[in-house]
Amino acid sequence: MDKTINEEKLNKILELNKKLVLENDFNKKIELISKSIKEILKVDRCTIYLHDNSTRSLWSVYIDGISYIEIPDDVGIAGEVYKTKKTIIVNDAKNSPYFNDSIDKGSGYETKAVLTVPILGFGGRVLGVMQLVNKLDGIGKFTKEDEQILSYIMAHISAFLEVMIQGK
């Protein structure tokens, strides 16, 4: 696997970092992160879930197409990533043992492929997960390269996310 990120994507990641430094509003930063990642990785939807220790749940602070999602922190692909701290790529969602179809049923949306990564804070604490849904590249499948790029982005923005969460 090629370990380099092409110049166009790298420039977009660096631009995202600059914008995050300049933006003070929590909701605008979250939206900026989501929209930038959707553009860089060419995906239909991006959901940022944060963990709530008191309810042991993951709740969406940003989601495309639906107003709000809250799920137990041990349910679905997001729950598995939260629990294991490991990235999961699923390119056939309906046949994944982790896929929770209740959100699709409630919204009418069809999830085909999912890339989910943990959002790690200082000391490796899991703050939540980021979930990308349905690759829009014509093939419709997430790759190891997508995982590599998203992991690179998360390494850069996880500190922003942790500081934002603490300051919210």
C-alpha atoms as a printed R data frame, in Angstrom:
    type eleno elety resid chain resno       x      y      z
1   ATOM     1    CA   MET     A     1   0.000  0.000  0.000
2   ATOM     2    CA   ASP     A     2   1.247  3.467 -0.906
3   ATOM     3    CA   LYS     A     3   1.988  5.402  2.281
4   ATOM     4    CA   THR     A     4   1.779  8.852  0.674
5   ATOM     5    CA   ILE     A     5  -1.243 11.101  0.410
6   ATOM     6    CA   ASN     A     6  -1.634 12.921 -2.884
7   ATOM     7    CA   GLU     A     7  -0.877 16.637 -2.903
8   ATOM     8    CA   GLU     A     8  -4.474 17.755 -3.493
9   ATOM     9    CA   LYS     A     9  -5.795 15.812 -0.481
10  ATOM    10    CA   LEU     A    10  -2.878 16.912  1.679
11  ATOM    11    CA   ASN     A    11  -3.532 20.562  0.817
12  ATOM    12    CA   LYS     A    12  -7.214 20.138  1.770
13  ATOM    13    CA   ILE     A    13  -6.199 18.591  5.100
14  ATOM    14    CA   LEU     A    14  -3.801 21.460  5.804
15  ATOM    15    CA   GLU     A    15  -6.511 23.971  4.853
16  ATOM    16    CA   LEU     A    16  -8.903 22.259  7.277
17  ATOM    17    CA   ASN     A    17  -6.326 22.605 10.064
18  ATOM    18    CA   LYS     A    18  -5.947 26.336  9.342
19  ATOM    19    CA   LYS     A    19  -9.719 26.889  9.368
20  ATOM    20    CA   LEU     A    20 -10.088 24.986 12.649
21  ATOM    21    CA   VAL     A    21  -7.520 27.234 14.323
22  ATOM    22    CA   LEU     A    22  -9.384 30.348 13.194
23  ATOM    23    CA   GLU     A    23 -12.940 29.195 14.004
24  ATOM    24    CA   ASN     A    24 -14.177 29.539 17.602
25  ATOM    25    CA   ASP     A    25 -17.734 28.224 17.346
26  ATOM    26    CA   PHE     A    26 -18.113 24.531 18.305
27  ATOM    27    CA   ASN     A    27 -20.935 23.769 15.847
28  ATOM    28    CA   LYS     A    28 -19.181 25.509 12.964
29  ATOM    29    CA   LYS     A    29 -15.978 23.558 13.666
30  ATOM    30    CA   ILE     A    30 -17.887 20.271 13.693
31  ATOM    31    CA   GLU     A    31 -19.617 21.134 10.421
32  ATOM    32    CA   LEU     A    32 -16.302 22.219  8.895
33  ATOM    33    CA   ILE     A    33 -14.689 18.904  9.870
34  ATOM    34    CA   SER     A    34 -17.552 16.875  8.426
35  ATOM    35    CA   LYS     A    35 -17.842 18.774  5.159
36  ATOM    36    CA   SER     A    36 -14.083 18.741  4.598
37  ATOM    37    CA   ILE     A    37 -13.817 14.996  5.202
38  ATOM    38    CA   LYS     A    38 -16.757 14.349  2.856
39  ATOM    39    CA   GLU     A    39 -15.007 16.352  0.147
40  ATOM    40    CA   ILE     A    40 -11.554 14.844  0.695
41  ATOM    41    CA   LEU     A    41 -12.766 11.228  0.763
42  ATOM    42    CA   LYS     A    42 -15.767 11.648 -1.573
43  ATOM    43    CA   VAL     A    43 -18.469 10.171  0.651
44  ATOM    44    CA   ASP     A    44 -22.202 10.753  0.906
45  ATOM    45    CA   ARG     A    45 -22.503 11.119  4.671
46  ATOM    46    CA   CYS     A    46 -20.342 11.778  7.674
47  ATOM    47    CA   THR     A    47 -21.508 11.368 11.246
48  ATOM    48    CA   ILE     A    48 -19.522 12.425 14.281
49  ATOM    49    CA   TYR     A    49 -20.620 10.580 17.417
50  ATOM    50    CA   LEU     A    50 -19.440 11.589 20.876
51  ATOM    51    CA   HIS     A    51 -19.603  9.336 23.910
52  ATOM    52    CA   ASP     A    52 -21.780 10.133 26.924
53  ATOM    53    CA   ASN     A    53 -20.460  8.294 29.976
54  ATOM    54    CA   SER     A    54 -23.611  8.914 32.015
55  ATOM    55    CA   THR     A    55 -25.892  7.152 29.530
56  ATOM    56    CA   ARG     A    56 -23.277  4.829 27.999
57  ATOM    57    CA   SER     A    57 -24.341  6.007 24.576
58  ATOM    58    CA   LEU     A    58 -22.975  7.524 21.402
59  ATOM    59    CA   TRP     A    59 -24.830 10.609 20.205
60  ATOM    60    CA   SER     A    60 -24.463 12.454 16.948
61  ATOM    61    CA   VAL     A    61 -23.077 15.964 17.149
62  ATOM    62    CA   TYR     A    62 -23.117 16.175 13.381
63  ATOM    63    CA   ILE     A    63 -25.008 14.063 10.910
64  ATOM    64    CA   ASP     A    64 -26.169 14.501  7.334
65  ATOM    65    CA   GLY     A    65 -29.785 13.848  6.493
66  ATOM    66    CA   ILE     A    66 -31.111 13.070  9.982
67  ATOM    67    CA   SER     A    67 -31.535 15.442 12.897
68  ATOM    68    CA   TYR     A    68 -30.171 13.303 15.747
69  ATOM    69    CA   ILE     A    69 -29.055  9.777 16.545
70  ATOM    70    CA   GLU     A    70 -28.349  8.248 19.928
71  ATOM    71    CA   ILE     A    71 -27.344  4.607 20.236
72  ATOM    72    CA   PRO     A    72 -26.010  2.457 23.066
73  ATOM    73    CA   ASP     A    73 -22.218  2.460 23.007
74  ATOM    74    CA   ASP     A    74 -22.102 -1.275 22.303
75  ATOM    75    CA   VAL     A    75 -24.489 -1.383 19.325
76  ATOM    76    CA   GLY     A    76 -23.711 -1.403 15.622
77  ATOM    77    CA   ILE     A    77 -20.496 -0.670 13.791
78  ATOM    78    CA   ALA     A    78 -20.036  2.566 15.735
79  ATOM    79    CA   GLY     A    79 -20.383  0.694 19.025
80  ATOM    80    CA   GLU     A    80 -17.873 -1.945 17.963
81  ATOM    81    CA   VAL     A    81 -15.333  0.710 16.965
82  ATOM    82    CA   TYR     A    82 -15.923  2.558 20.239
83  ATOM    83    CA   LYS     A    83 -15.450 -0.643 22.249
84  ATOM    84    CA   THR     A    84 -12.343 -1.957 20.421
85  ATOM    85    CA   LYS     A    85 -10.675  1.344 19.433
86  ATOM    86    CA   LYS     A    86 -10.117 -0.239 16.010
87  ATOM    87    CA   THR     A    87 -11.140  1.073 12.603
88  ATOM    88    CA   ILE     A    88 -13.714 -0.978 10.718
89  ATOM    89    CA   ILE     A    89 -14.351 -0.954  6.973
90  ATOM    90    CA   VAL     A    90 -17.596 -2.628  5.880
91  ATOM    91    CA   ASN     A    91 -18.291 -2.660  2.145
92  ATOM    92    CA   ASP     A    92 -21.435 -4.792  2.372
93  ATOM    93    CA   ALA     A    93 -23.301 -3.302  5.321
94  ATOM    94    CA   LYS     A    94 -26.354 -5.543  5.145
95  ATOM    95    CA   ASN     A    95 -24.184 -8.646  5.631
96  ATOM    96    CA   SER     A    96 -22.057 -7.273  8.455
97  ATOM    97    CA   PRO     A    97 -22.655 -8.808 11.894
98  ATOM    98    CA   TYR     A    98 -22.192 -5.330 13.383
99  ATOM    99    CA   PHE     A    99 -24.586 -3.411 11.130
100 ATOM   100    CA   ASN     A   100 -27.575 -1.886 12.922
101 ATOM   101    CA   ASP     A   101 -30.260 -1.279 10.276
102 ATOM   102    CA   SER     A   102 -32.680  0.561 12.576
103 ATOM   103    CA   ILE     A   103 -31.464  3.984 11.421
104 ATOM   104    CA   ASP     A   104 -31.875  3.081  7.746
105 ATOM   105    CA   LYS     A   105 -35.360  1.720  8.444
106 ATOM   106    CA   GLY     A   106 -36.354  4.911 10.262
107 ATOM   107    CA   SER     A   107 -34.944  7.267  7.639
108 ATOM   108    CA   GLY     A   108 -35.404  5.410  4.361
109 ATOM   109    CA   TYR     A   109 -31.699  5.809  3.614
110 ATOM   110    CA   GLU     A   110 -29.720  2.834  2.302
111 ATOM   111    CA   THR     A   111 -26.308  2.255  3.847
112 ATOM   112    CA   LYS     A   112 -24.093  0.200  1.573
113 ATOM   113    CA   ALA     A   113 -20.536  0.850  2.757
114 ATOM   114    CA   VAL     A   114 -19.166  2.232  6.016
115 ATOM   115    CA   LEU     A   115 -15.772  3.392  7.264
116 ATOM   116    CA   THR     A   116 -15.703  4.030 11.011
117 ATOM   117    CA   VAL     A   117 -12.737  5.233 13.074
118 ATOM   118    CA   PRO     A   118 -12.337  5.933 16.773
119 ATOM   119    CA   ILE     A   119 -11.842  9.528 17.886
120 ATOM   120    CA   LEU     A   120  -8.995  9.223 20.364
121 ATOM   121    CA   GLY     A   121  -8.216 11.909 22.898
122 ATOM   122    CA   PHE     A   122  -5.183 12.483 25.045
123 ATOM   123    CA   GLY     A   123  -3.847  9.263 26.542
124 ATOM   124    CA   GLY     A   124  -5.794  7.117 24.070
125 ATOM   125    CA   ARG     A   125  -9.187  7.766 25.680
126 ATOM   126    CA   VAL     A   126 -12.021  7.181 23.186
127 ATOM   127    CA   LEU     A   127 -14.072 10.367 22.809
128 ATOM   128    CA   GLY     A   128 -16.386  8.891 20.198
129 ATOM   129    CA   VAL     A   129 -16.305  7.717 16.607
130 ATOM   130    CA   MET     A   130 -16.486  9.158 13.129
131 ATOM   131    CA   GLN     A   131 -18.497  7.232 10.582
132 ATOM   132    CA   LEU     A   132 -18.393  7.751  6.826
133 ATOM   133    CA   VAL     A   133 -21.190  6.238  4.780
134 ATOM   134    CA   ASN     A   134 -21.405  5.330  1.088
135 ATOM   135    CA   LYS     A   135 -18.335  6.075 -0.975
136 ATOM   136    CA   LEU     A   136 -19.153  8.202 -4.046
137 ATOM   137    CA   ASP     A   137 -16.251  7.214 -6.284
138 ATOM   138    CA   GLY     A   138 -18.180  5.059 -8.754
139 ATOM   139    CA   ILE     A   139 -16.975  1.826 -7.141
140 ATOM   140    CA   GLY     A   140 -18.752  2.434 -3.848
141 ATOM   141    CA   LYS     A   141 -16.232  0.670 -1.639
142 ATOM   142    CA   PHE     A   142 -13.913  1.998  1.026
143 ATOM   143    CA   THR     A   143 -10.239  1.087  0.721
144 ATOM   144    CA   LYS     A   144  -7.197  0.843  2.970
145 ATOM   145    CA   GLU     A   145  -6.108  4.136  1.399
146 ATOM   146    CA   ASP     A   146  -9.343  5.773  2.626
147 ATOM   147    CA   GLU     A   147  -8.630  4.351  6.082
148 ATOM   148    CA   GLN     A   148  -5.073  5.703  5.952
149 ATOM   149    CA   ILE     A   149  -6.223  9.179  4.916
150 ATOM   150    CA   LEU     A   150  -8.975  9.312  7.534
151 ATOM   151    CA   SER     A   151  -6.551  8.120 10.232
152 ATOM   152    CA   TYR     A   152  -4.133 10.859  9.169
153 ATOM   153    CA   ILE     A   153  -6.888 13.480  9.353
154 ATOM   154    CA   MET     A   154  -8.020 12.197 12.763
155 ATOM   155    CA   ALA     A   155  -4.452 12.402 14.080
156 ATOM   156    CA   HIS     A   156  -4.523 16.097 13.200
157 ATOM   157    CA   ILE     A   157  -7.998 16.999 14.402
158 ATOM   158    CA   SER     A   158  -8.486 14.810 17.471
159 ATOM   159    CA   ALA     A   159  -6.796 17.409 19.684
160 ATOM   160    CA   PHE     A   160  -9.163 20.085 18.308
161 ATOM   161    CA   LEU     A   161 -12.109 17.826 19.069
162 ATOM   162    CA   GLU     A   162 -10.983 17.103 22.619
163 ATOM   163    CA   VAL     A   163 -10.394 20.773 23.406
164 ATOM   164    CA   MET     A   164 -13.755 21.679 21.858
165 ATOM   165    CA   ILE     A   165 -15.559 19.024 23.905
166 ATOM   166    CA   GLN     A   166 -13.952 20.177 27.129
167 ATOM   167    CA   GLY     A   167 -14.804 23.800 26.370
168 ATOM   168    CA   LYS     A   168 -18.404 23.176 25.311
